[in-house]
Amino acid sequence: MNDFDQWFRKNLERFGEKFDSHKVILTYAQANQKAYVESLSAVESDKPFQYLHSSFGKIIKKVCVENKYQELDSKHRSLDIFGQNSLCVLWAK
């Protein structure tokens, strides 16, 4: 998770004034495929994607709050890594 935390802190501004957590996770997974797969494979759960993405979501929240972003909608829907329209958090500066 530490790699994700560092990466997100470094790349936060690139997401602009408004973004959702799915966008952050998808961007990280595409840009850091090896680290993403290693993090995923280290998860001991029947639902490794859900567990890992939930962990990433907690980091996103922590970093956003530290940087004065506001949670606009905790029941926002967008496409997840599986292409399903699912719940995530919408953030804005």
C-alpha positions in Angstrom: 0.0 0.0 0.0 2.9 2.3 0.6 3.7 2.5 -3.1 0.1 3.6 -3.8 0.2 6.2 -1.0 3.4 7.7 -2.4 2.2 7.6 -6.0 -1.1 9.2 -5.2 0.5 12.0 -3.2 2.8 12.7 -6.1 0.0 12.5 -8.7 -2.9 14.1 -6.8 -2.9 17.3 -8.8 -3.1 15.5 -12.1 -6.7 14.5 -11.4 -7.9 18.1 -11.4 -10.6 19.8 -9.4 -13.0 16.8 -9.4 -12.4 13.1 -9.7 -13.6 9.8 -8.2 -11.8 7.0 -6.5 -12.3 4.6 -9.4 -10.4 7.0 -11.7 -7.5 7.1 -9.3 -7.3 3.3 -8.9 -7.6 2.6 -12.6 -4.9 5.2 -13.4 -2.6 3.7 -10.8 -3.2 0.1 -12.1 -2.5 1.1 -15.7 0.6 3.1 -14.8 2.0 0.7 -12.2 1.0 -2.7 -13.4 3.7 -4.8 -11.7 3.2 -3.0 -8.3 -0.6 -3.3 -8.7 -0.4 -7.1 -9.4 2.0 -7.6 -6.5 -0.3 -5.7 -4.1 -3.2 -7.7 -5.4 -1.4 -11.1 -5.0 -0.4 -10.2 -1.4 -4.1 -10.0 -0.4 -5.4 -12.9 1.5 -9.1 -12.7 0.8 -11.8 -14.3 -1.2 -12.4 -10.9 -2.8 -8.9 -9.6 -3.4 -9.9 -6.7 -5.7 -12.6 -5.5 -3.3 -10.2 -5.7 -0.4 -7.3 -4.0 -2.2 -9.5 -1.2 -3.7 -11.1 -0.6 -0.3 -7.6 -0.2 1.2 -6.7 2.2 -1.7 -9.9 4.1 -1.0 -8.9 4.7 2.6 -5.6 6.1 1.4 -7.4 8.3 -1.1 -9.6 9.7 1.6 -6.7 10.4 3.9 -4.6 12.2 1.2 -7.7 14.1 0.0 -8.6 15.3 3.4 -5.0 16.4 4.1 -5.0 18.4 0.9 -8.4 20.1 1.5 -10.5 18.1 -1.0 -14.1 17.6 -0.1 -16.1 14.4 -0.4 -18.9 15.5 -2.7 -20.8 12.2 -3.0 -20.0 8.9 -1.1 -22.6 7.1 -3.3 -21.3 8.2 -6.7 -21.3 5.6 -9.4 -18.8 5.1 -12.1 -17.1 2.2 -14.0 -14.8 0.1 -11.8 -11.9 -2.1 -12.9 -14.4 -4.8 -14.1 -16.4 -2.3 -16.2 -19.3 -2.4 -13.8 -21.1 0.7 -12.7 -20.5 0.6 -9.0 -20.3 2.9 -5.9 -17.3 5.0 -5.1 -16.5 8.4 -3.7 -16.5 11.7 -5.7 -13.9 14.3 -4.6 -13.5 18.0 -5.4 -11.1 20.8 -4.5 
